[in-house]
Amino acid sequence: MNGTHAHGAVLTTVSAEHSIRLAYHGKCINGTSRPNLRAAASLAAALGVSACAGQDVTQTGFLPAYDQMRPTADHERDKIWVSPAFTPAAYSRVIIEPVAWVPALDTPVRDPKTIAKLSSDFRDALSAAFADRYQIVDAPGPATLRVRAAITNTARANWWVNVPAQAAQVALGGIGLLRPSSGGASEEIEVSDGQTGQGLVRIATYNNGMPWNVLGSYVQFNHARRAFRIAAELTREQVDRGAKPTPPVAVGSAPVHVASGAGQP
């Protein structure tokens, strides 16, 4: 999804969410005051098509040499590069830098408090992913990795969309799995040698909320926090793998978000 398409999806989502709320509160059904559950369910289904595809890999300029990064057989949606000279056994300590906020083109504007909290949450997830094997330190030195990361896109789940959509599905005999307003996040990460600065691992990744993550559908950024945890685990996995061969898959023609900017929430 490129920047233009992402922006269009956001506008579609906002419009459909508004329609669902109107339908649920009885303002779209022949002037009556009763909830139009069938209308809400139809709109929810339409919204689900655009909302579920909210995140994608990004290319903001936070990382160098994006052209070297490729999907792998194990991670076909991500872009990954591992230095052929990387030997994980040579490292026992890690610096986790404060997470940067580097929004891709046409991504939502977030207030400073939200940015600070999400950035802290992602840094905590990275620390947790490395803490079982590596000593977390603050200063460079021998045998030290440096991890720097950026949040490049976020989506928030909206309970006021998901509650009526779920109620409509149940009323029509469904099981209520469709929650059209899903959250998620995109991230870019680099692991380098703490002394020399030599790049060792680079990753562009993302994750969208899933309907079985129930709490994430009703707490605005829980799907994003799940994405942070998955990105942190992927980073640790690639560090553990090191320079072991990981057969790349063919790079498709799917575009990525580029540049920096701001869009709609």
Buried (B, 14 or more C-beta within 10 A) or exposed (E): BBBEBBBEBBEBBEEBBEBBBBBBBBBBBEEEEEBBBEBBBBBBBBBBEBBBBBBBBBBBBBBEEBEBBBBBEBBEEBBBBBBEEBEBEEBBBBBBEEBBBBBBBBBBEBEEEBBBBBBEBBBBBBBBBBEEEBEBBEEBEEBBBBBBBBBBBBBBBBBEBBBBBBBBBEBEEEEBEBBBBBBBBBBBBBBBBBEEEEBBBBBBBBBBBBBEBBEBBBBBBBBBBBBBBBBBBBBBBBBEBBEEEBEBEEEEEEBBBBEBBEBBB
